[in-house]
Amino acid sequence: MDGLSAKMRIAAALASAAARDGVLLQGWVRTVRRAKEVTFIALNDGSCLDGIQVVIEPSLANFAELGRLGTGACIEARGDLVPSPASGQQWELRAREVRVLGEADGDYPLQKKRHTLEYLRSIAHLRPRSNTFGAVFRLRSALSFAVHRFFQERGFLCVHTPIITANDCEGAGEMFRVTTLDPRRPPLEKGDVLWKDDFFGEKTGLTVSGQLEGELFAMAFSDIYTFGPTFRAENSHTSRHASEFWMIEPEMAFADLAADCRLAEDFLRFLVRYALEHCGADLAFFNERVEPGLIAKLETLAEATFETLSYGEAVAALKRSGHPFEFPLEWGLDLQSEHERYLTETIIGGPVFVTDYPEGIKAFYMRLNDDGRTVAAMDLLVPRVGEIIGGSQREERMPVLLERMKGKGVSEASLGWYLDTRRWGSCPHAGFGLGFERFLMYVTGMENIRDVIPFPRTPGNARF
Amino acid sequence: MDGLSAKMRIAAALASAAARDGVLLQGWVRTVRRAKEVTFIALNDGSCLDGIQVVIEPSLANFAELGRLGTGACIEARGDLVPSPASGQQWELRAREVRVLGEADGDYPLQKKRHTLEYLRSIAHLRPRSNTFGAVFRLRSALSFAVHRFFQERGFLCVHTPIITANDCEGAGEMFRVTTLDPRRPPLEKGDVLWKDDFFGEKTGLTVSGQLEGELFAMAFSDIYTFGPTFRAENSHTSRHASEFWMIEPEMAFADLAADCRLAEDFLRFLVRYALEHCGADLAFFNERVEPGLIAKLETLAEATFETLSYGEAVAALKRSGHPFEFPLEWGLDLQSEHERYLTETIIGGPVFVTDYPEGIKAFYMRLNDDGRTVAAMDLLVPRVGEIIGGSQREERMPVLLERMKGKGVSEASLGWYLDTRRWGSCPHAGFGLGFERFLMYVTGMENIRDVIPFPRTPGNARF
């Protein structure tokens, strides 16, 4: 190494304000093109969608070797950043010295051509080097930072709620078991496993939500959020479900359902604007290759007023539409995906909060409304994705909470600590959950959740 | 609600530049003090260590009720922010109206007195309302944001590596099993569990490190980091080990061990300065109550040059010291905690990198040095904590990597995807891991890892 060249990321080189001598670039070869007199290498280092053109002249000692480089090879190139005569790029690197760090032969699975997303999933360890997944994971990174910025700038405390848990938040989602018992010969007593012999002294699993623990912290710090992995052991094989995904769950003390909806709206708008401001080139790629009209959709969302409809109004509007739905539509039944999509895409034509669901179909911790038959819950529906946020005001009144737990068969004994917060210093509070991958699907236009997670886990698949 | 009062967090009220009428504060009662004519309530909402004094005059309709409020009750108070005649506080709230949102009786487990940390652990759902844990979790939140800021501002991509995994990164740490098989009657064939019948079609567990997957991403995006939960199923009952903890793992392509040490040093310095700048009041509390001299220690670290010593030099220096150690000290043996502490606390008197460990005691992926018997590994040791960061340059040369895997009994077949990155476009790269809780112990002076995690998981304990 000469030590004199200035190491730069390719994004910075391409954004350079002026020509510059003595630059060191490092990255992976996308294409090699041999012209009459020189060889052009398109080099990418993941810092941006575009690669930079490296011009190799015959005067270089290893000119012949470089002309034979395969897609995927890793090189470092020293030279001068000069104006490029080629169209579509302001700068190129005129190489003075190129070192090959790692070769790539013709077996490299990511040759320069169109690959199906299915194929790319099978090489999830290499797909980040493709244009599509480069863009997906840059967006994922930028937006995960945006999540923290949004909450931290508003004084919300970040809480790391536990992953391994002995309780099942909603009594609903199937849980993975976490254990160190001998899998062949579990300790049994009268046919039942002796969980007291397991690592934690009781039966434990992977969390389905950090909400209950989040509530405990909200009742000390007022405004908190979690951002961490959550799990579902459901054997579902749809394009919208993964067994492991990241969720964002804010919780606010002294807040009601209306404040909860305002926070959700502000949050979503902030994230979308952040993407538009910081990820322009990647969004343009998705707009062109994945979902035509994507950027217009995002710009609309960033300015839109979110509508609000009660569940009752939503059911009535769906019935009035006369649209033939597959699933039944009656007050008291849960809305299905087809209903939600029709509501947001056709009836409203934009994001809409549906609020005040029948208490029978919602979780025990949601606050009972004065009508005695609905709860202060909300789902935010957006076009193409359907439900993207679900939240509620929580039941802060001990007698009502106990009554609803009894009605839903939730054991009081196992949630004594949760009830303690209603026993001492209870207060109105509310929160919601946003599935980070669902949101990324919305922002990128990618239609399969497996394509917005680095290494997706689904039934039958825990590779890499 | 009158809707006219401006809702404020107590931190903002205490920092107000001027007196202000019509303020709404909400929080939890720390103490109630009845003076001759008025009642004083110390109110805290978690936004800062200090509470604000709320002055209740007899003219309030519920004056008598408020005088009987217990510690832990939740109230909202409307009134005027006025200069406080009391010492040590610039502002107090002269209440015009106070509503009790949630009472707290004498059974409230967090009465105003000194509690042991052991006792507070048993009420982990309420301890965030105490001064000590308010400060701990504010620091934890601020520093987790600082982690993201450090890396994002330097162009590192945030990667969410998988939690559920079929591989065991280091062949070392004990793993928790993740399963949905019937625990009472697991499917067996010749006495072995049929893992192909399990949820993911193979045996899976909770990750002990995101490094291997992080390397895959570094070889597409150059600089990446992970920040997520990791797990150890070891039955250890020390104050420094938890079964679930958060780890930060950056990985840089085109970097050697020296660059890795520089990054670690910059990172640690950044975090410490961030705490000093943003968490002054909480640090002052720790300095006074938990570790005298803490702030001076942090200020020293923020300015210190980190020493570097090779493992060989470290062993020689420890031997020369003549200090009687419990564990043997020989070239080729791992350094024990007592050696590390003596090195950083007594011999160096500050942070020190120990580098180039014998290859026999280090993981297969660490790069073999030219001497053939050491690897390009580093541990950063700091006073009071010992090892706080461990990292290495990774072995990028396929034949050497294969040789070391064979020597360590690591199966080639199970890591084919990892080897692929050495097959195509390999490059020098390096990274490290920082245990977030270890670092928080260093910054707060708290001596038990259970006291810097919201809801710690340890053998026999998965409560809350």
Interface residues (C-beta under 8 A of the other chain):
Chain A: K7 R9 A11 Q26 G27 W28 V29 D45 G46 S47 G72 A73 C74 E76 L101 G102 E103 A104 D105 D107 Y108 P109 H125 L126 P128 R129 G134 F137 R138 R140 S141 S144 F145 H148 Q152 G155 L157 C158 V159 H160 T161 P162 I163 I164 T165 A166 E174 F176 R177 V178 T179 T180 L181 P183 R184 P186 L188 G191 D192 V193 F199 F200 G201 E202 T204 L206 E213 L216 F217 M219 A220 F221 S222 G228 P229 F231 A233 N235 S243 E244 W246 A253 F254 E396 W417 Y418 D420 T421 R422 R423 W424 G425 S426 C427 P428 I453 P454 F455 R457 P459 G460 N461 A462 R463 F464
Chain B: K7 R9 A11 Q26 G27 W28 V29 D45 G46 S47 G72 A73 C74 E76 L101 G102 E103 A104 D105 D107 Y108 P109 H125 L126 P128 R129 G134 F137 R138 R140 S141 S144 F145 H148 Q152 G155 L157 C158 V159 H160 T161 P162 I163 I164 T165 A166 E174 F176 R177 V178 T179 T180 L181 P183 R184 P186 L188 G191 D192 V193 F199 F200 G201 E202 T204 L206 E213 L216 F217 M219 A220 F221 S222 G228 P229 F231 A233 N235 S243 E244 W246 A253 F254 E396 W417 Y418 D420 T421 R422 R423 W424 G425 S426 C427 P428 I453 P454 F455 R457 P459 G460 N461 A462 R463 F464
